[in-house]
Amino acid sequence: MSELKTCACKQKATPRNEEQIKKIENRISRISGQLQGVKKMINENAYCNDILMQICAISSALKGLSGEILKEHLHSCVTESVLKGDEKVLDEVVELFKKY
């Protein structure tokens, strides 16, 4: 997470540099394309098994994206808050893991 600007965690915002934003946007675009593909498959009455396999791929892609966002959060906002003595952020992470 090098070149991160100062985390604005208190304002519930995470600054990202252009490279990070581009990487996330590319992943989201691929996921969006996969979703459009599933929509097309349904409209073309594709075999259910093929559609389900695409949905599994989309689910995996979303898990990968959320993992990257989580990693970024832990390495930036959470680390910064703990180093500043604010351990309340750890409760937030615990709640996040319960939902994750």
Phi, psi and omega per residue, in radians:
M1 nan 0.682 -3.135
S2 -1.204 2.786 3.116
E3 1.122 0.344 3.057
L4 -1.303 2.417 3.033
K5 -1.250 2.997 3.104
T6 -1.031 2.312 -3.112
C7 -1.220 2.385 3.127
A8 -1.823 0.790 -3.008
C9 -1.027 -0.620 -3.136
K10 -1.105 -0.465 3.111
Q11 -1.652 0.147 -3.108
K12 0.962 0.853 3.071
A13 -2.439 2.559 3.111
T14 -2.158 1.873 3.101
P15 -1.132 2.379 3.083
R16 -2.222 2.541 3.090
N17 -1.405 2.992 -3.062
E18 -1.047 -0.673 3.139
E19 -1.108 -0.759 3.127
Q20 -1.117 -0.777 3.138
I21 -1.079 -0.774 -3.134
K22 -1.075 -0.746 3.138
K23 -1.078 -0.787 3.123
I24 -1.142 -0.778 3.130
E25 -1.062 -0.688 3.117
N26 -1.096 -0.750 3.124
R27 -1.114 -0.751 3.135
I28 -1.131 -0.684 3.101
S29 -1.089 -0.728 3.094
R30 -1.104 -0.746 3.124
I31 -1.108 -0.753 3.112
S32 -1.057 -0.727 3.095
G33 -1.093 -0.696 3.100
Q34 -1.121 -0.703 3.106
L35 -1.109 -0.733 3.091
Q36 -1.101 -0.623 3.091
G37 -1.102 -0.714 3.105
V38 -1.130 -0.738 3.114
K39 -1.025 -0.770 3.125
K40 -1.119 -0.750 3.129
M41 -1.032 -0.732 3.135
I42 -1.131 -0.790 3.125
N43 -1.098 -0.465 3.136
E44 -1.679 0.179 3.121
N45 0.990 0.751 3.118
A46 -1.133 2.764 3.133
Y47 -1.058 2.343 -3.075
C48 -0.942 -0.731 -3.122
N49 -1.041 -0.716 3.131
D50 -1.146 -0.701 3.112
I51 -1.130 -0.783 3.141
L52 -1.087 -0.646 3.092
M53 -1.121 -0.688 3.087
Q54 -1.142 -0.697 3.114
I55 -1.115 -0.673 3.068
C56 -1.073 -0.714 3.124
A57 -1.126 -0.693 3.113
I58 -1.141 -0.767 3.115
S59 -1.037 -0.748 3.113
S60 -1.112 -0.731 3.127
A61 -1.115 -0.703 3.101
L62 -1.146 -0.698 3.097
K63 -1.101 -0.685 3.101
G64 -1.116 -0.750 3.118
L65 -1.122 -0.806 -3.135
S66 -1.140 -0.590 3.077
G67 -1.105 -0.716 3.104
E68 -1.143 -0.735 3.117
I69 -1.130 -0.733 3.107
L70 -1.080 -0.796 3.110
K71 -1.021 -0.776 3.108
E72 -1.056 -0.751 -3.125
H73 -1.108 -0.792 -3.131
L74 -1.142 -0.687 -3.097
H75 -1.383 -0.282 -3.123
S76 -1.980 -1.431 -3.019
C77 -1.031 -0.844 -3.086
V78 -1.157 -0.842 3.135
T79 -1.027 -0.809 -3.125
E80 -1.060 -0.777 -3.124
S81 -1.122 -0.766 3.137
V82 -1.116 -0.756 3.122
L83 -1.087 -0.483 3.107
K84 -1.517 0.046 3.097
G85 1.563 0.055 3.139
D86 -1.610 1.668 -3.100
E87 -1.583 -0.005 3.079
K88 -1.085 -0.466 3.139
V89 -1.099 -0.454 3.112
L90 -1.160 -0.638 3.060
D91 -1.113 -0.670 3.097
E92 -1.088 -0.731 3.131
V93 -1.159 -0.695 3.113
V94 -1.055 -0.796 3.104
E95 -1.098 -0.657 3.095
L96 -1.088 -0.772 3.121
F97 -1.119 -0.596 3.096
K98 -1.081 -0.625 -3.137
K99 -1.474 -0.492 -3.066
Y100 -1.167 nan nan
